[in-house]
């Protein structure tokens, strides 16, 4: 799995002119699923995201996690994270098909909810408008195959 996580003050996703999900302080997670990913991969990645300490403490050090700041998560499916850019027109054959990707996307979000977080989301395969107010900016890239 690949994820691009951005620390945000707020983020939202709009589909067909209607807000589908919105959060205040927390993480915007763009999540891509590859062919070799499993439910175990999704759960491990969710745990890493939930435990990540990238919020500032009283000494201005990135030392606090999402729970400590009362944050939420907005998850957006993002097959383009598996783009093959060896030519000018990217290919996406590295991304998992929906029959594999959707259950793993759902498993990732379910694990975050199990951990006690509010999780908002887009719609798998939809044309979405994602808005965020990035804090820092702090952006972390996860690749479970690396």
C-alpha positions as CSV (number, residue, x, y, z in Angstrom):
1,X,0.0,0.0,0.0
2,X,1.1,3.5,-0.5
3,X,-0.1,6.5,1.5
4,X,0.6,10.2,1.4
5,X,-0.3,11.7,4.8
6,X,-0.5,15.4,5.4
7,X,-1.0,17.0,8.7
8,X,-4.0,19.4,8.4
9,X,-5.9,22.0,10.2
10,X,-8.9,21.1,8.1
11,X,-9.7,19.0,5.1
12,X,-12.8,18.1,3.1
13,X,-13.9,16.1,0.1
14,X,-16.7,17.2,-2.3
15,X,-18.4,14.9,-4.8
16,X,-20.9,16.3,-7.3
17,X,-21.1,19.6,-5.5
18,X,-21.9,18.0,-2.1
19,X,-19.5,17.7,0.9
20,X,-19.0,14.0,1.4
21,X,-16.5,14.2,4.3
22,X,-14.8,16.9,6.4
23,X,-12.5,17.0,9.4
24,X,-10.8,19.6,11.5
25,X,-7.3,19.0,12.9
26,X,-5.9,15.7,11.8
27,X,-4.6,13.8,8.8
28,X,-5.5,13.8,5.2
29,X,-4.5,10.4,3.9
30,X,-4.4,9.6,0.2
31,X,-4.4,5.8,0.0
32,X,-3.4,3.6,-2.8
33,X,-3.7,-0.2,-3.0
34,X,-1.3,-2.4,-5.0
35,X,-1.7,-6.0,-6.3
36,X,0.3,-7.6,-3.4
37,X,-1.5,-5.9,-0.6
38,X,-3.5,-7.9,2.0
39,X,-5.7,-7.2,4.9
40,X,-2.7,-7.6,7.1
41,X,-0.9,-4.8,5.1
42,X,-3.9,-2.5,5.5
43,X,-4.1,-3.1,9.3
44,X,-0.4,-2.6,9.8
45,X,-0.4,0.7,7.8
46,X,-3.5,1.9,9.7
47,X,-1.7,1.3,13.0
48,X,1.4,3.2,11.8
49,X,-0.8,6.1,10.8
50,X,-2.7,6.2,14.1
51,X,0.5,6.0,16.1
52,X,2.5,8.5,14.1
53,X,3.8,11.4,16.3
54,X,3.9,14.5,14.1
55,X,2.0,17.1,16.1
56,X,3.9,19.7,18.1
57,X,4.2,19.5,21.8
58,X,4.7,22.3,24.3
59,X,8.4,22.5,23.4
60,X,7.6,22.8,19.7
61,X,8.8,19.3,18.9
62,X,6.9,16.8,16.8
63,X,6.1,14.5,19.6
64,X,2.3,14.1,19.9
65,X,0.1,11.6,18.1
66,X,-3.4,11.9,16.7
67,X,-5.1,10.8,19.8
68,X,-3.2,13.3,22.0
69,X,-4.5,16.2,19.9
70,X,-8.0,14.9,19.4
71,X,-7.6,14.6,15.7
72,X,-9.6,13.0,12.9
73,X,-8.7,11.3,9.6
74,X,-10.0,12.0,6.1
75,X,-9.1,9.0,3.7
76,X,-9.2,9.4,0.0
77,X,-8.7,6.5,-2.4
78,X,-5.9,7.3,-4.7
79,X,-5.0,4.7,-7.4
80,X,-2.7,7.2,-9.1
81,X,-0.1,6.6,-6.3
82,X,0.8,3.6,-8.4
83,X,1.4,5.6,-11.5
84,X,4.1,4.3,-13.9
85,X,5.8,7.5,-15.1
86,X,8.3,5.9,-17.4
87,X,6.6,7.6,-20.3
88,X,4.9,11.0,-20.6
89,X,1.5,9.4,-20.2
90,X,1.3,7.5,-16.9
91,X,0.0,4.0,-16.7
92,X,-1.8,2.6,-13.7
93,X,-1.4,-1.2,-14.0
94,X,0.4,-1.3,-10.6
95,X,-2.8,-0.3,-8.8
96,X,-5.1,-3.1,-7.6
97,X,-8.5,-3.6,-9.2
98,X,-11.6,-2.5,-7.2
99,X,-12.4,-6.1,-6.1
100,X,-9.2,-6.1,-4.1
101,X,-8.7,-2.4,-3.4
102,X,-12.1,-1.6,-2.0
103,X,-12.1,-4.2,0.8
104,X,-8.5,-3.1,1.8
105,X,-9.5,0.6,1.7
106,X,-12.4,-0.3,3.9
107,X,-10.2,-2.4,6.3
108,X,-7.8,0.5,6.7
109,X,-10.6,2.9,7.7
110,X,-12.3,0.3,10.0
111,X,-9.0,-0.2,11.8
112,X,-8.6,3.6,12.3
113,X,-12.2,3.7,13.7
114,X,-11.4,0.7,16.0
115,X,-8.6,2.8,17.4
116,X,-11.2,5.4,18.4
117,X,-10.7,7.9,15.6
118,X,-13.4,9.7,13.6
119,X,-12.8,8.7,10.0
120,X,-14.3,10.6,7.1
121,X,-13.8,9.5,3.5
122,X,-14.4,10.1,-0.2
123,X,-16.0,7.6,-2.5
124,X,-13.9,4.9,-4.2
125,X,-13.6,5.7,-7.9
126,X,-15.5,9.0,-7.8
127,X,-14.3,12.3,-9.2
128,X,-13.6,14.2,-6.1
129,X,-12.6,17.7,-5.1
130,X,-10.2,17.5,-2.1
131,X,-9.5,20.7,-0.1
132,X,-7.0,20.9,2.7
133,X,-5.4,23.5,4.9
134,X,-2.0,21.9,5.5
135,X,-0.2,22.5,8.8
136,X,3.5,22.9,8.6
137,X,3.4,21.7,6.0
138,X,4.2,18.2,7.2
139,X,3.8,15.4,4.6
140,X,4.8,11.8,5.2
141,X,5.0,9.1,2.5
142,X,4.4,5.4,3.4
143,X,5.1,2.5,1.0
144,X,4.6,-0.9,2.5
145,X,6.7,-2.5,-0.3
146,X,9.8,-0.3,0.3
